[in-house]
Amino acid sequence: MELMLVEVRGREIEAVVPLLLLAEPSEPSLRWSLNHMADTVYRTDLNSEPVGAATMRWQGDPAEILELAVATDQQGRGLGRRLVQLLADEARRRGKQQLIVGTANSSIGNIAFYQKCGLRMDHVRHDYFWYERRPLFENGIQKRDLLVFRLDLREEGSRRRR
């Protein structure tokens, strides 16, 4: 299974919005992120079909994954893990030392996923979701805080070379 990271620009971004809405279900929030935070939008294709998408902020260090999604019918096949690897490789190519990503305290699946990808819990942004008009619950837990995971690219790179 050969996945490639493809940079998406201009009008092509609209084609990956449905995928990105899996990561950020609020379309206004996603559009705000695309217009104000994301430096680069990527997609991954499998058999010429887009199966994954991610948005990145490359400014400064650490680099940050803002949104990351894999098509629902393709989940559980290792594509998400491979997408994180490709983003980490791109971050190394750009000279970044670390890569971070945040997920809600209630997103149990995401919390496990990022740890399986080799990221470690770094810090908590308390009350990050203060702007939600009403309390949101996922897995029976109120969505309140953002858990930030970090991958030390120097450490990861040295482990890969061993």
Biotite code that builds the C-alpha atoms (Angstrom):
import biotite.structure as struc

atoms = struc.array([
    struc.Atom([0.000, 0.000, 0.000], chain_id="A", res_id=1, res_name="MET", atom_name="CA", element="C"),
    struc.Atom([1.829, 3.059, -1.284], chain_id="A", res_id=2, res_name="GLU", atom_name="CA", element="C"),
    struc.Atom([0.499, 6.330, 0.069], chain_id="A", res_id=3, res_name="LEU", atom_name="CA", element="C"),
    struc.Atom([1.837, 9.674, -1.015], chain_id="A", res_id=4, res_name="MET", atom_name="CA", element="C"),
    struc.Atom([1.385, 13.102, 0.487], chain_id="A", res_id=5, res_name="LEU", atom_name="CA", element="C"),
    struc.Atom([-0.042, 15.473, -2.130], chain_id="A", res_id=6, res_name="VAL", atom_name="CA", element="C"),
    struc.Atom([-0.226, 19.218, -1.469], chain_id="A", res_id=7, res_name="GLU", atom_name="CA", element="C"),
    struc.Atom([-3.658, 20.603, -2.312], chain_id="A", res_id=8, res_name="VAL", atom_name="CA", element="C"),
    struc.Atom([-4.090, 24.247, -3.344], chain_id="A", res_id=9, res_name="ARG", atom_name="CA", element="C"),
    struc.Atom([-6.741, 26.715, -4.422], chain_id="A", res_id=10, res_name="GLY", atom_name="CA", element="C"),
    struc.Atom([-10.000, 25.220, -5.609], chain_id="A", res_id=11, res_name="ARG", atom_name="CA", element="C"),
    struc.Atom([-8.702, 21.678, -5.103], chain_id="A", res_id=12, res_name="GLU", atom_name="CA", element="C"),
    struc.Atom([-9.112, 22.204, -1.350], chain_id="A", res_id=13, res_name="ILE", atom_name="CA", element="C"),
    struc.Atom([-12.900, 21.941, -1.727], chain_id="A", res_id=14, res_name="GLU", atom_name="CA", element="C"),
    struc.Atom([-12.495, 18.306, -2.794], chain_id="A", res_id=15, res_name="ALA", atom_name="CA", element="C"),
    struc.Atom([-10.962, 17.383, 0.583], chain_id="A", res_id=16, res_name="VAL", atom_name="CA", element="C"),
    struc.Atom([-13.353, 19.419, 2.760], chain_id="A", res_id=17, res_name="VAL", atom_name="CA", element="C"),
    struc.Atom([-15.703, 16.407, 3.177], chain_id="A", res_id=18, res_name="PRO", atom_name="CA", element="C"),
    struc.Atom([-12.778, 14.382, 4.531], chain_id="A", res_id=19, res_name="LEU", atom_name="CA", element="C"),
    struc.Atom([-11.589, 17.198, 6.809], chain_id="A", res_id=20, res_name="LEU", atom_name="CA", element="C"),
    struc.Atom([-15.112, 17.487, 8.238], chain_id="A", res_id=21, res_name="LEU", atom_name="CA", element="C"),
    struc.Atom([-14.502, 14.057, 9.772], chain_id="A", res_id=22, res_name="LEU", atom_name="CA", element="C"),
    struc.Atom([-11.765, 15.690, 11.873], chain_id="A", res_id=23, res_name="ALA", atom_name="CA", element="C"),
    struc.Atom([-13.544, 19.020, 12.495], chain_id="A", res_id=24, res_name="GLU", atom_name="CA", element="C"),
    struc.Atom([-17.304, 18.469, 12.185], chain_id="A", res_id=25, res_name="PRO", atom_name="CA", element="C"),
    struc.Atom([-18.129, 22.174, 12.450], chain_id="A", res_id=26, res_name="SER", atom_name="CA", element="C"),
    struc.Atom([-17.844, 23.522, 8.915], chain_id="A", res_id=27, res_name="GLU", atom_name="CA", element="C"),
    struc.Atom([-17.514, 27.160, 10.097], chain_id="A", res_id=28, res_name="PRO", atom_name="CA", element="C"),
    struc.Atom([-14.664, 26.135, 12.431], chain_id="A", res_id=29, res_name="SER", atom_name="CA", element="C"),
    struc.Atom([-12.983, 24.138, 9.659], chain_id="A", res_id=30, res_name="LEU", atom_name="CA", element="C"),
    struc.Atom([-13.264, 27.026, 7.202], chain_id="A", res_id=31, res_name="ARG", atom_name="CA", element="C"),
    struc.Atom([-11.843, 29.426, 9.809], chain_id="A", res_id=32, res_name="TRP", atom_name="CA", element="C"),
    struc.Atom([-8.894, 27.076, 10.349], chain_id="A", res_id=33, res_name="SER", atom_name="CA", element="C"),
    struc.Atom([-8.304, 26.758, 6.596], chain_id="A", res_id=34, res_name="LEU", atom_name="CA", element="C"),
    struc.Atom([-8.329, 30.551, 6.182], chain_id="A", res_id=35, res_name="ASN", atom_name="CA", element="C"),
    struc.Atom([-6.437, 31.596, 9.323], chain_id="A", res_id=36, res_name="HIS", atom_name="CA", element="C"),
    struc.Atom([-4.285, 28.769, 10.665], chain_id="A", res_id=37, res_name="MET", atom_name="CA", element="C"),
    struc.Atom([-3.399, 26.187, 8.028], chain_id="A", res_id=38, res_name="ALA", atom_name="CA", element="C"),
    struc.Atom([-0.283, 26.813, 5.970], chain_id="A", res_id=39, res_name="ASP", atom_name="CA", element="C"),
    struc.Atom([-0.685, 23.682, 3.872], chain_id="A", res_id=40, res_name="THR", atom_name="CA", element="C"),
    struc.Atom([-3.472, 21.223, 3.052], chain_id="A", res_id=41, res_name="VAL", atom_name="CA", element="C"),
    struc.Atom([-2.586, 17.672, 2.052], chain_id="A", res_id=42, res_name="TYR", atom_name="CA", element="C"),
    struc.Atom([-4.429, 14.653, 0.775], chain_id="A", res_id=43, res_name="ARG", atom_name="CA", element="C"),
    struc.Atom([-3.397, 11.044, 0.410], chain_id="A", res_id=44, res_name="THR", atom_name="CA", element="C"),
    struc.Atom([-4.681, 8.877, -2.404], chain_id="A", res_id=45, res_name="ASP", atom_name="CA", element="C"),
    struc.Atom([-5.121, 5.151, -2.686], chain_id="A", res_id=46, res_name="LEU", atom_name="CA", element="C"),
    struc.Atom([-5.816, 3.803, -6.185], chain_id="A", res_id=47, res_name="ASN", atom_name="CA", element="C"),
    struc.Atom([-6.322, 7.397, -7.395], chain_id="A", res_id=48, res_name="SER", atom_name="CA", element="C"),
    struc.Atom([-9.036, 8.036, -4.786], chain_id="A", res_id=49, res_name="GLU", atom_name="CA", element="C"),
    struc.Atom([-8.534, 10.519, -1.915], chain_id="A", res_id=50, res_name="PRO", atom_name="CA", element="C"),
    struc.Atom([-8.632, 8.509, 1.320], chain_id="A", res_id=51, res_name="VAL", atom_name="CA", element="C"),
    struc.Atom([-7.042, 10.914, 3.781], chain_id="A", res_id=52, res_name="GLY", atom_name="CA", element="C"),
    struc.Atom([-6.475, 14.604, 4.379], chain_id="A", res_id=53, res_name="ALA", atom_name="CA", element="C"),
    struc.Atom([-4.570, 16.790, 6.795], chain_id="A", res_id=54, res_name="ALA", atom_name="CA", element="C"),
    struc.Atom([-3.923, 20.449, 7.429], chain_id="A", res_id=55, res_name="THR", atom_name="CA", element="C"),
    struc.Atom([-0.619, 21.682, 8.803], chain_id="A", res_id=56, res_name="MET", atom_name="CA", element="C"),
    struc.Atom([0.805, 24.772, 10.394], chain_id="A", res_id=57, res_name="ARG", atom_name="CA", element="C"),
    struc.Atom([4.501, 24.913, 9.566], chain_id="A", res_id=58, res_name="TRP", atom_name="CA", element="C"),
    struc.Atom([5.309, 28.339, 11.008], chain_id="A", res_id=59, res_name="GLN", atom_name="CA", element="C"),
    struc.Atom([7.673, 28.084, 13.956], chain_id="A", res_id=60, res_name="GLY", atom_name="CA", element="C"),
    struc.Atom([8.682, 24.962, 15.783], chain_id="A", res_id=61, res_name="ASP", atom_name="CA", element="C"),
    struc.Atom([6.936, 22.718, 16.643], chain_id="A", res_id=62, res_name="PRO", atom_name="CA", element="C"),
    struc.Atom([4.991, 22.085, 13.453], chain_id="A", res_id=63, res_name="ALA", atom_name="CA", element="C"),
    struc.Atom([1.325, 21.361, 14.171], chain_id="A", res_id=64, res_name="GLU", atom_name="CA", element="C"),
    struc.Atom([-1.199, 18.978, 12.672], chain_id="A", res_id=65, res_name="ILE", atom_name="CA", element="C"),
    struc.Atom([-4.450, 20.949, 12.774], chain_id="A", res_id=66, res_name="LEU", atom_name="CA", element="C"),
    struc.Atom([-6.836, 18.423, 11.225], chain_id="A", res_id=67, res_name="GLU", atom_name="CA", element="C"),
    struc.Atom([-6.238, 14.815, 10.247], chain_id="A", res_id=68, res_name="LEU", atom_name="CA", element="C"),
    struc.Atom([-8.837, 12.478, 8.761], chain_id="A", res_id=69, res_name="ALA", atom_name="CA", element="C"),
    struc.Atom([-9.170, 9.159, 6.970], chain_id="A", res_id=70, res_name="VAL", atom_name="CA", element="C"),
    struc.Atom([-12.283, 8.201, 4.996], chain_id="A", res_id=71, res_name="ALA", atom_name="CA", element="C"),
    struc.Atom([-14.686, 6.269, 7.208], chain_id="A", res_id=72, res_name="THR", atom_name="CA", element="C"),
    struc.Atom([-14.658, 3.191, 4.950], chain_id="A", res_id=73, res_name="ASP", atom_name="CA", element="C"),
    struc.Atom([-10.837, 3.136, 5.003], chain_id="A", res_id=74, res_name="GLN", atom_name="CA", element="C"),
    struc.Atom([-10.316, 3.425, 8.763], chain_id="A", res_id=75, res_name="GLN", atom_name="CA", element="C"),
    struc.Atom([-8.615, 0.600, 10.644], chain_id="A", res_id=76, res_name="GLY", atom_name="CA", element="C"),
    struc.Atom([-6.245, -0.240, 7.774], chain_id="A", res_id=77, res_name="ARG", atom_name="CA", element="C"),
    struc.Atom([-3.193, 1.701, 8.995], chain_id="A", res_id=78, res_name="GLY", atom_name="CA", element="C"),
    struc.Atom([-3.750, 4.669, 6.666], chain_id="A", res_id=79, res_name="LEU", atom_name="CA", element="C"),
    struc.Atom([-3.991, 7.192, 9.513], chain_id="A", res_id=80, res_name="GLY", atom_name="CA", element="C"),
    struc.Atom([-0.761, 5.966, 11.052], chain_id="A", res_id=81, res_name="ARG", atom_name="CA", element="C"),
    struc.Atom([0.941, 6.137, 7.654], chain_id="A", res_id=82, res_name="ARG", atom_name="CA", element="C"),
    struc.Atom([-0.393, 9.678, 7.145], chain_id="A", res_id=83, res_name="LEU", atom_name="CA", element="C"),
    struc.Atom([1.108, 10.754, 10.479], chain_id="A", res_id=84, res_name="VAL", atom_name="CA", element="C"),
    struc.Atom([4.427, 9.163, 9.403], chain_id="A", res_id=85, res_name="GLN", atom_name="CA", element="C"),
    struc.Atom([4.364, 11.063, 6.110], chain_id="A", res_id=86, res_name="LEU", atom_name="CA", element="C"),
    struc.Atom([3.683, 14.347, 7.937], chain_id="A", res_id=87, res_name="LEU", atom_name="CA", element="C"),
    struc.Atom([6.526, 13.625, 10.381], chain_id="A", res_id=88, res_name="ALA", atom_name="CA", element="C"),
    struc.Atom([8.852, 12.892, 7.444], chain_id="A", res_id=89, res_name="ASP", atom_name="CA", element="C"),
    struc.Atom([7.835, 16.193, 5.815], chain_id="A", res_id=90, res_name="GLU", atom_name="CA", element="C"),
    struc.Atom([8.433, 18.009, 9.112], chain_id="A", res_id=91, res_name="ALA", atom_name="CA", element="C"),
    struc.Atom([11.950, 16.521, 9.299], chain_id="A", res_id=92, res_name="ARG", atom_name="CA", element="C"),
    struc.Atom([12.574, 17.528, 5.679], chain_id="A", res_id=93, res_name="ARG", atom_name="CA", element="C"),
    struc.Atom([11.580, 21.081, 6.653], chain_id="A", res_id=94, res_name="ARG", atom_name="CA", element="C"),
    struc.Atom([14.041, 21.016, 9.562], chain_id="A", res_id=95, res_name="GLY", atom_name="CA", element="C"),
    struc.Atom([11.446, 20.847, 12.338], chain_id="A", res_id=96, res_name="LYS", atom_name="CA", element="C"),
    struc.Atom([12.445, 19.397, 15.686], chain_id="A", res_id=97, res_name="GLN", atom_name="CA", element="C"),
    struc.Atom([8.978, 18.520, 16.941], chain_id="A", res_id=98, res_name="GLN", atom_name="CA", element="C"),
    struc.Atom([5.458, 17.829, 15.747], chain_id="A", res_id=99, res_name="LEU", atom_name="CA", element="C"),
    struc.Atom([2.348, 18.427, 17.857], chain_id="A", res_id=100, res_name="ILE", atom_name="CA", element="C"),
    struc.Atom([-1.342, 17.650, 17.526], chain_id="A", res_id=101, res_name="VAL", atom_name="CA", element="C"),
    struc.Atom([-4.280, 18.324, 19.824], chain_id="A", res_id=102, res_name="GLY", atom_name="CA", element="C"),
    struc.Atom([-7.463, 16.398, 20.436], chain_id="A", res_id=103, res_name="THR", atom_name="CA", element="C"),
    struc.Atom([-10.399, 16.780, 22.784], chain_id="A", res_id=104, res_name="ALA", atom_name="CA", element="C"),
    struc.Atom([-10.217, 15.206, 26.228], chain_id="A", res_id=105, res_name="ASN", atom_name="CA", element="C"),
    struc.Atom([-13.333, 13.212, 25.289], chain_id="A", res_id=106, res_name="SER", atom_name="CA", element="C"),
    struc.Atom([-11.947, 11.753, 22.045], chain_id="A", res_id=107, res_name="SER", atom_name="CA", element="C"),
    struc.Atom([-10.814, 8.417, 23.482], chain_id="A", res_id=108, res_name="ILE", atom_name="CA", element="C"),
    struc.Atom([-10.127, 6.870, 20.056], chain_id="A", res_id=109, res_name="GLY", atom_name="CA", element="C"),
    struc.Atom([-7.928, 9.793, 18.996], chain_id="A", res_id=110, res_name="ASN", atom_name="CA", element="C"),
    struc.Atom([-6.044, 9.718, 22.298], chain_id="A", res_id=111, res_name="ILE", atom_name="CA", element="C"),
    struc.Atom([-5.180, 6.050, 21.750], chain_id="A", res_id=112, res_name="ALA", atom_name="CA", element="C"),
    struc.Atom([-4.434, 6.593, 18.044], chain_id="A", res_id=113, res_name="PHE", atom_name="CA", element="C"),
    struc.Atom([-1.851, 9.345, 18.557], chain_id="A", res_id=114, res_name="TYR", atom_name="CA", element="C"),
    struc.Atom([-0.066, 7.313, 21.224], chain_id="A", res_id=115, res_name="GLN", atom_name="CA", element="C"),
    struc.Atom([0.025, 4.308, 18.878], chain_id="A", res_id=116, res_name="LYS", atom_name="CA", element="C"),
    struc.Atom([1.650, 6.651, 16.328], chain_id="A", res_id=117, res_name="CYS", atom_name="CA", element="C"),
    struc.Atom([4.451, 7.361, 18.807], chain_id="A", res_id=118, res_name="GLY", atom_name="CA", element="C"),
    struc.Atom([3.299, 10.754, 20.083], chain_id="A", res_id=119, res_name="LEU", atom_name="CA", element="C"),
    struc.Atom([3.358, 11.411, 23.810], chain_id="A", res_id=120, res_name="ARG", atom_name="CA", element="C"),
    struc.Atom([1.078, 13.516, 25.952], chain_id="A", res_id=121, res_name="MET", atom_name="CA", element="C"),
    struc.Atom([2.694, 16.902, 26.407], chain_id="A", res_id=122, res_name="ASP", atom_name="CA", element="C"),
    struc.Atom([0.241, 19.317, 28.008], chain_id="A", res_id=123, res_name="HIS", atom_name="CA", element="C"),
    struc.Atom([-3.394, 20.285, 28.440], chain_id="A", res_id=124, res_name="VAL", atom_name="CA", element="C"),
    struc.Atom([-5.016, 23.473, 27.170], chain_id="A", res_id=125, res_name="ARG", atom_name="CA", element="C"),
    struc.Atom([-7.696, 23.804, 29.825], chain_id="A", res_id=126, res_name="HIS", atom_name="CA", element="C"),
    struc.Atom([-11.156, 25.048, 28.825], chain_id="A", res_id=127, res_name="ASP", atom_name="CA", element="C"),
    struc.Atom([-10.085, 25.119, 25.175], chain_id="A", res_id=128, res_name="TYR", atom_name="CA", element="C"),
    struc.Atom([-13.636, 24.501, 23.954], chain_id="A", res_id=129, res_name="PHE", atom_name="CA", element="C"),
    struc.Atom([-15.157, 27.391, 25.955], chain_id="A", res_id=130, res_name="TRP", atom_name="CA", element="C"),
    struc.Atom([-16.744, 28.752, 22.771], chain_id="A", res_id=131, res_name="TYR", atom_name="CA", element="C"),
    struc.Atom([-19.139, 25.831, 22.340], chain_id="A", res_id=132, res_name="GLU", atom_name="CA", element="C"),
    struc.Atom([-22.651, 27.231, 22.785], chain_id="A", res_id=133, res_name="ARG", atom_name="CA", element="C"),
    struc.Atom([-23.801, 24.218, 24.772], chain_id="A", res_id=134, res_name="ARG", atom_name="CA", element="C"),
    struc.Atom([-21.974, 21.344, 26.419], chain_id="A", res_id=135, res_name="PRO", atom_name="CA", element="C"),
    struc.Atom([-20.864, 18.636, 23.971], chain_id="A", res_id=136, res_name="LEU", atom_name="CA", element="C"),
    struc.Atom([-20.362, 15.047, 25.061], chain_id="A", res_id=137, res_name="PHE", atom_name="CA", element="C"),
    struc.Atom([-18.396, 12.257, 23.433], chain_id="A", res_id=138, res_name="GLU", atom_name="CA", element="C"),
    struc.Atom([-17.993, 8.804, 24.951], chain_id="A", res_id=139, res_name="ASN", atom_name="CA", element="C"),
    struc.Atom([-20.041, 10.074, 27.922], chain_id="A", res_id=140, res_name="GLY", atom_name="CA", element="C"),
    struc.Atom([-17.388, 12.725, 28.681], chain_id="A", res_id=141, res_name="ILE", atom_name="CA", element="C"),
    struc.Atom([-17.881, 16.469, 28.347], chain_id="A", res_id=142, res_name="GLN", atom_name="CA", element="C"),
    struc.Atom([-15.619, 17.998, 25.698], chain_id="A", res_id=143, res_name="LYS", atom_name="CA", element="C"),
    struc.Atom([-13.716, 20.722, 27.580], chain_id="A", res_id=144, res_name="ARG", atom_name="CA", element="C"),
    struc.Atom([-9.950, 20.533, 27.293], chain_id="A", res_id=145, res_name="ASP", atom_name="CA", element="C"),
    struc.Atom([-7.493, 20.031, 24.441], chain_id="A", res_id=146, res_name="LEU", atom_name="CA", element="C"),
    struc.Atom([-4.873, 17.342, 25.060], chain_id="A", res_id=147, res_name="LEU", atom_name="CA", element="C"),
    struc.Atom([-1.690, 18.138, 23.149], chain_id="A", res_id=148, res_name="VAL", atom_name="CA", element="C"),
    struc.Atom([0.551, 15.311, 21.974], chain_id="A", res_id=149, res_name="PHE", atom_name="CA", element="C"),
    struc.Atom([4.156, 15.795, 20.858], chain_id="A", res_id=150, res_name="ARG", atom_name="CA", element="C"),
    struc.Atom([6.559, 13.815, 18.717], chain_id="A", res_id=151, res_name="LEU", atom_name="CA", element="C"),
    struc.Atom([10.250, 14.609, 19.135], chain_id="A", res_id=152, res_name="ASP", atom_name="CA", element="C"),
    struc.Atom([11.467, 14.224, 15.561], chain_id="A", res_id=153, res_name="LEU", atom_name="CA", element="C"),
    struc.Atom([15.119, 14.020, 16.575], chain_id="A", res_id=154, res_name="ARG", atom_name="CA", element="C"),
    struc.Atom([14.412, 11.133, 18.941], chain_id="A", res_id=155, res_name="GLU", atom_name="CA", element="C"),
    struc.Atom([12.096, 9.427, 16.429], chain_id="A", res_id=156, res_name="GLU", atom_name="CA", element="C"),
    struc.Atom([14.675, 9.821, 13.650], chain_id="A", res_id=157, res_name="GLY", atom_name="CA", element="C"),
    struc.Atom([17.463, 8.319, 15.743], chain_id="A", res_id=158, res_name="SER", atom_name="CA", element="C"),
    struc.Atom([15.274, 5.341, 16.681], chain_id="A", res_id=159, res_name="ARG", atom_name="CA", element="C"),
    struc.Atom([14.495, 4.708, 13.000], chain_id="A", res_id=160, res_name="ARG", atom_name="CA", element="C"),
    struc.Atom([18.210, 4.627, 12.136], chain_id="A", res_id=161, res_name="ARG", atom_name="CA", element="C"),
    struc.Atom([19.027, 1.969, 14.740], chain_id="A", res_id=162, res_name="ARG", atom_name="CA", element="C"),
])
